[in-house]
């Protein structure tokens, strides 16, 4: 068995120093969120996750991306900065508070024209998109309410082209997925989805130990 490194805060900082090229607006978004959002700041993805999403955009030569769950805008900004000028991110967010914060960072970074913000329940937005845009998206990122992950995954799979990727955040859930005493609805939903994805022959699969677990599913 190869060496398994425990990601300490010091090692995480090293990764961000040498392995991430963080745009100044991304850095400000991250720092302000952590300073001002209290416990809610845990919902923000890590810089290395943002860099990884941007890398996927470029590897896929993506023109259309989809985000389920915006929060303060870090993940959406990571994607939008990597898209070409004619690219478009469709961003689903139910909270007006979070959407307003995210929009400010997108404006500051000069990528607002690449972002189509859909304010309202993501399930409704995804259902509407499936009417005309099935198979039109290159990349989807899911980071929202965990009990709806399975439904979001199914919708995103319809919306992705063959060869497109859906990335699902928090699939390790801070280790709770292997805690036999944790039967909370969120944990149970993530466990069930992880088991389902393992057997889903519609996709190629890897669960990467980036951030809190990032599962990548490539549509066959």
C-alpha positions as a LaTeX table, in Angstrom:
\begin{tabular}{lrrr}
\hline
Residue & $x$ (\AA) & $y$ (\AA) & $z$ (\AA) \\
\hline
Unk1 & 0.00 & 0.00 & 0.00 \\
Unk2 & 1.28 & 3.47 & $-0.90$ \\
Unk3 & 1.82 & 6.14 & 1.71 \\
Unk4 & $-1.36$ & 7.91 & 2.81 \\
Unk5 & $-0.80$ & 11.52 & 3.87 \\
Unk6 & $-3.01$ & 13.14 & 6.46 \\
Unk7 & $-3.87$ & 16.63 & 5.22 \\
Unk8 & $-2.95$ & 18.78 & 8.19 \\
Unk9 & $-3.62$ & 22.55 & 8.10 \\
Unk10 & 0.07 & 23.07 & 7.43 \\
Unk11 & 0.08 & 20.65 & 4.50 \\
Unk12 & $-3.12$ & 22.20 & 3.14 \\
Unk13 & $-1.46$ & 25.61 & 3.22 \\
Unk14 & 1.55 & 24.19 & 1.38 \\
Unk15 & $-0.72$ & 22.73 & $-1.31$ \\
Unk16 & $-2.31$ & 26.13 & $-1.78$ \\
Unk17 & 1.06 & 27.83 & $-1.98$ \\
Unk18 & 2.57 & 25.59 & $-4.66$ \\
Unk19 & $-0.40$ & 23.88 & $-6.35$ \\
Unk20 & $-3.03$ & 26.61 & $-6.77$ \\
Unk21 & $-2.96$ & 29.84 & $-8.78$ \\
Unk22 & $-5.71$ & 31.70 & $-6.95$ \\
Unk23 & $-7.17$ & 34.75 & $-8.69$ \\
Unk24 & $-7.17$ & 37.84 & $-6.41$ \\
Unk25 & $-10.98$ & 38.02 & $-6.42$ \\
Unk26 & $-11.20$ & 34.34 & $-5.52$ \\
Unk27 & $-8.85$ & 34.94 & $-2.63$ \\
Unk28 & $-10.92$ & 37.87 & $-1.41$ \\
Unk29 & $-14.13$ & 35.85 & $-1.70$ \\
Unk30 & $-12.60$ & 33.05 & 0.33 \\
Unk31 & $-11.14$ & 35.28 & 3.03 \\
Unk32 & $-14.22$ & 37.48 & 3.46 \\
Unk33 & $-16.47$ & 34.42 & 3.60 \\
Unk34 & $-14.37$ & 32.82 & 6.32 \\
Unk35 & $-14.18$ & 36.04 & 8.30 \\
Unk36 & $-17.85$ & 36.96 & 8.07 \\
Unk37 & $-19.94$ & 33.82 & 7.66 \\
Unk38 & $-19.17$ & 31.98 & 10.89 \\
Unk39 & $-20.02$ & 28.28 & 10.76 \\
Unk40 & $-21.60$ & 28.74 & 7.34 \\
Unk41 & $-18.14$ & 29.32 & 5.89 \\
Unk42 & $-17.70$ & 25.53 & 5.95 \\
Unk43 & $-19.96$ & 25.42 & 2.89 \\
Unk44 & $-17.30$ & 27.11 & 0.78 \\
Unk45 & $-15.12$ & 24.85 & $-1.33$ \\
Unk46 & $-11.36$ & 24.86 & $-0.85$ \\
Unk47 & $-8.96$ & 26.67 & $-3.21$ \\
Unk48 & $-7.67$ & 23.36 & $-4.54$ \\
Unk49 & $-11.22$ & 22.31 & $-5.38$ \\
Unk50 & $-11.76$ & 25.56 & $-7.24$ \\
Unk51 & $-8.51$ & 25.04 & $-9.13$ \\
Unk52 & $-9.55$ & 21.48 & $-9.96$ \\
Unk53 & $-12.91$ & 22.62 & $-11.34$ \\
Unk54 & $-11.15$ & 25.22 & $-13.47$ \\
Unk55 & $-8.77$ & 22.50 & $-14.70$ \\
Unk56 & $-11.74$ & 20.34 & $-15.68$ \\
Unk57 & $-13.26$ & 23.22 & $-17.65$ \\
Unk58 & $-10.08$ & 23.57 & $-19.66$ \\
Unk59 & $-9.48$ & 19.83 & $-20.14$ \\
Unk60 & $-13.04$ & 19.38 & $-21.38$ \\
Unk61 & $-12.82$ & 22.51 & $-23.52$ \\
Unk62 & $-16.14$ & 23.30 & $-21.86$ \\
Unk63 & $-18.48$ & 25.92 & $-23.25$ \\
Unk64 & $-21.49$ & 25.24 & $-21.04$ \\
Unk65 & $-21.31$ & 24.49 & $-17.32$ \\
Unk66 & $-23.93$ & 24.00 & $-14.64$ \\
Unk67 & $-23.73$ & 24.65 & $-10.91$ \\
Unk68 & $-26.22$ & 23.50 & $-8.28$ \\
Unk69 & $-25.58$ & 25.56 & $-5.16$ \\
Unk70 & $-23.73$ & 28.88 & $-5.44$ \\
Unk71 & $-23.15$ & 30.04 & $-1.82$ \\
Unk72 & $-20.90$ & 33.12 & $-1.91$ \\
Unk73 & $-19.67$ & 32.44 & $-5.43$ \\
Unk74 & $-16.23$ & 30.83 & $-5.13$ \\
Unk75 & $-16.95$ & 27.70 & $-7.15$ \\
Unk76 & $-18.93$ & 29.58 & $-9.79$ \\
Unk77 & $-16.16$ & 32.16 & $-10.12$ \\
Unk78 & $-13.56$ & 29.40 & $-10.48$ \\
Unk79 & $-15.54$ & 27.94 & $-13.36$ \\
Unk80 & $-16.44$ & 31.25 & $-15.00$ \\
Unk81 & $-12.83$ & 32.46 & $-15.01$ \\
Unk82 & $-11.80$ & 29.27 & $-16.83$ \\
Unk83 & $-14.56$ & 29.42 & $-19.44$ \\
Unk84 & $-13.86$ & 31.08 & $-22.79$ \\
Unk85 & $-15.46$ & 34.49 & $-23.40$ \\
Unk86 & $-18.40$ & 32.85 & $-25.18$ \\
Unk87 & $-18.84$ & 30.22 & $-22.43$ \\
Unk88 & $-21.80$ & 30.20 & $-20.09$ \\
Unk89 & $-22.29$ & 28.97 & $-16.52$ \\
Unk90 & $-25.87$ & 28.33 & $-15.43$ \\
Unk91 & $-25.81$ & 28.81 & $-11.65$ \\
Unk92 & $-28.70$ & 27.61 & $-9.46$ \\
Unk93 & $-29.16$ & 29.20 & $-6.03$ \\
Unk94 & $-32.20$ & 29.36 & $-3.75$ \\
Unk95 & $-30.89$ & 32.03 & $-1.35$ \\
Unk96 & $-31.19$ & 35.69 & $-2.35$ \\
Unk97 & $-28.59$ & 36.56 & 0.30 \\
Unk98 & $-25.97$ & 34.23 & $-1.14$ \\
Unk99 & $-26.81$ & 35.13 & $-4.74$ \\
Unk100 & $-26.29$ & 38.83 & $-4.04$ \\
Unk101 & $-22.88$ & 38.20 & $-2.50$ \\
Unk102 & $-21.80$ & 35.92 & $-5.34$ \\
Unk103 & $-22.93$ & 38.39 & $-7.98$ \\
Unk104 & $-20.70$ & 41.04 & $-6.44$ \\
Unk105 & $-17.61$ & 38.87 & $-6.84$ \\
Unk106 & $-18.54$ & 37.88 & $-10.40$ \\
Unk107 & $-18.93$ & 41.56 & $-11.26$ \\
Unk108 & $-15.60$ & 42.42 & $-9.63$ \\
Unk109 & $-13.81$ & 39.71 & $-11.61$ \\
Unk110 & $-15.44$ & 40.80 & $-14.87$ \\
Unk111 & $-17.19$ & 37.51 & $-15.66$ \\
Unk112 & $-20.84$ & 38.36 & $-14.98$ \\
Unk113 & $-21.66$ & 38.07 & $-18.68$ \\
Unk114 & $-20.62$ & 34.40 & $-18.51$ \\
Unk115 & $-22.99$ & 33.58 & $-15.63$ \\
Unk116 & $-26.72$ & 32.93 & $-15.96$ \\
Unk117 & $-27.96$ & 33.06 & $-12.36$ \\
Unk118 & $-31.20$ & 31.14 & $-11.77$ \\
Unk119 & $-32.67$ & 32.16 & $-8.42$ \\
Unk120 & $-35.10$ & 29.60 & $-7.01$ \\
Unk121 & $-35.29$ & 25.89 & $-6.19$ \\
Unk122 & $-32.70$ & 24.03 & $-8.24$ \\
Unk123 & $-35.12$ & 21.19 & $-8.93$ \\
Unk124 & $-37.40$ & 23.59 & $-10.79$ \\
Unk125 & $-34.51$ & 25.13 & $-12.73$ \\
Unk126 & $-33.14$ & 21.75 & $-13.77$ \\
Unk127 & $-36.57$ & 20.54 & $-14.82$ \\
Unk128 & $-36.96$ & 23.62 & $-17.00$ \\
Unk129 & $-33.54$ & 23.19 & $-18.57$ \\
Unk130 & $-34.32$ & 19.61 & $-19.57$ \\
Unk131 & $-36.99$ & 20.83 & $-22.00$ \\
Unk132 & $-34.51$ & 22.41 & $-24.42$ \\
Unk133 & $-31.01$ & 21.72 & $-23.10$ \\
Unk134 & $-30.78$ & 17.96 & $-22.54$ \\
Unk135 & $-27.30$ & 16.83 & $-23.51$ \\
Unk136 & $-26.05$ & 20.40 & $-23.91$ \\
Unk137 & $-23.74$ & 20.78 & $-20.89$ \\
Unk138 & $-20.08$ & 19.81 & $-20.62$ \\
Unk139 & $-19.67$ & 20.03 & $-16.83$ \\
Unk140 & $-21.95$ & 20.08 & $-13.79$ \\
Unk141 & $-21.01$ & 20.75 & $-10.17$ \\
Unk142 & $-23.36$ & 19.76 & $-7.32$ \\
Unk143 & $-22.87$ & 21.33 & $-3.89$ \\
Unk144 & $-26.28$ & 21.95 & $-2.33$ \\
Unk145 & $-28.75$ & 20.25 & 0.03 \\
Unk146 & $-27.52$ & 16.72 & 0.52 \\
Unk147 & $-30.88$ & 14.97 & 0.72 \\
Unk148 & $-31.55$ & 16.12 & $-2.87$ \\
Unk149 & $-28.18$ & 15.00 & $-4.24$ \\
Unk150 & $-29.60$ & 11.90 & $-5.94$ \\
Unk151 & $-32.28$ & 13.91 & $-7.74$ \\
Unk152 & $-29.77$ & 16.56 & $-8.80$ \\
Unk153 & $-27.42$ & 13.87 & $-10.08$ \\
Unk154 & $-30.13$ & 12.28 & $-12.20$ \\
Unk155 & $-31.13$ & 15.63 & $-13.69$ \\
Unk156 & $-27.53$ & 16.62 & $-14.37$ \\
Unk157 & $-26.88$ & 13.31 & $-16.10$ \\
Unk158 & $-29.70$ & 14.09 & $-18.53$ \\
Unk159 & $-28.33$ & 17.59 & $-19.11$ \\
Unk160 & $-24.73$ & 16.44 & $-19.75$ \\
Unk161 & $-23.41$ & 15.47 & $-23.15$ \\
Unk162 & $-21.73$ & 12.10 & $-23.58$ \\
Unk163 & $-18.23$ & 12.52 & $-22.17$ \\
Unk164 & $-19.34$ & 15.34 & $-19.89$ \\
Unk165 & $-18.55$ & 15.26 & $-16.18$ \\
Unk166 & $-20.67$ & 15.78 & $-13.09$ \\
Unk167 & $-18.63$ & 16.63 & $-9.97$ \\
Unk168 & $-20.32$ & 16.05 & $-6.61$ \\
Unk169 & $-18.95$ & 17.72 & $-3.48$ \\
Unk170 & $-18.88$ & 16.50 & 0.14 \\
Unk171 & $-19.07$ & 12.79 & $-0.67$ \\
Unk172 & $-16.89$ & 11.94 & 2.33 \\
Unk173 & $-18.94$ & 14.24 & 4.59 \\
Unk174 & $-16.14$ & 14.89 & 7.05 \\
Unk175 & $-15.77$ & 11.13 & 7.58 \\
Unk176 & $-19.38$ & 10.64 & 8.68 \\
Unk177 & $-20.00$ & 8.23 & 5.80 \\
Unk178 & $-18.07$ & 5.56 & 7.70 \\
Unk179 & $-19.46$ & 6.40 & 11.15 \\
Unk180 & $-21.94$ & 3.61 & 12.04 \\
Unk181 & $-23.53$ & 5.83 & 14.67 \\
Unk182 & $-24.38$ & 8.64 & 12.25 \\
Unk183 & $-27.78$ & 8.06 & 10.68 \\
Unk184 & $-28.66$ & 11.70 & 10.05 \\
Unk185 & $-30.62$ & 12.40 & 6.84 \\
Unk186 & $-27.69$ & 14.13 & 5.15 \\
Unk187 & $-25.25$ & 11.33 & 5.96 \\
Unk188 & $-27.70$ & 8.65 & 4.91 \\
Unk189 & $-28.34$ & 10.44 & 1.61 \\
Unk190 & $-24.65$ & 10.71 & 0.78 \\
Unk191 & $-23.99$ & 7.08 & 1.73 \\
Unk192 & $-26.87$ & 5.92 & $-0.47$ \\
Unk193 & $-25.66$ & 7.99 & $-3.41$ \\
Unk194 & $-22.09$ & 6.72 & $-3.04$ \\
Unk195 & $-23.35$ & 3.14 & $-3.14$ \\
Unk196 & $-25.55$ & 3.90 & $-6.14$ \\
Unk197 & $-22.75$ & 5.55 & $-8.08$ \\
Unk198 & $-20.47$ & 2.57 & $-7.48$ \\
Unk199 & $-22.91$ & 0.40 & $-9.44$ \\
Unk200 & $-24.08$ & 2.95 & $-12.02$ \\
Unk201 & $-22.99$ & 1.64 & $-15.43$ \\
Unk202 & $-24.03$ & 4.90 & $-17.13$ \\
Unk203 & $-20.86$ & 6.59 & $-15.89$ \\
Unk204 & $-17.15$ & 6.18 & $-15.29$ \\
Unk205 & $-16.41$ & 6.94 & $-11.65$ \\
Unk206 & $-13.76$ & 8.12 & $-9.23$ \\
Unk207 & $-14.07$ & 9.48 & $-5.69$ \\
Unk208 & $-11.16$ & 11.86 & $-5.24$ \\
Unk209 & $-9.91$ & 12.89 & $-1.80$ \\
Unk210 & $-10.00$ & 16.58 & $-2.64$ \\
Unk211 & $-11.56$ & 18.81 & 0.00 \\
Unk212 & $-14.37$ & 16.90 & 1.68 \\
Unk213 & $-14.50$ & 14.28 & $-1.06$ \\
Unk214 & $-15.21$ & 15.10 & $-4.71$ \\
Unk215 & $-16.84$ & 12.39 & $-6.81$ \\
Unk216 & $-16.39$ & 12.65 & $-10.56$ \\
Unk217 & $-18.77$ & 10.86 & $-12.90$ \\
Unk218 & $-18.08$ & 10.86 & $-16.65$ \\
Unk219 & $-21.19$ & 10.20 & $-18.70$ \\
Unk220 & $-20.66$ & 7.30 & $-21.05$ \\
\hline
\end{tabular}
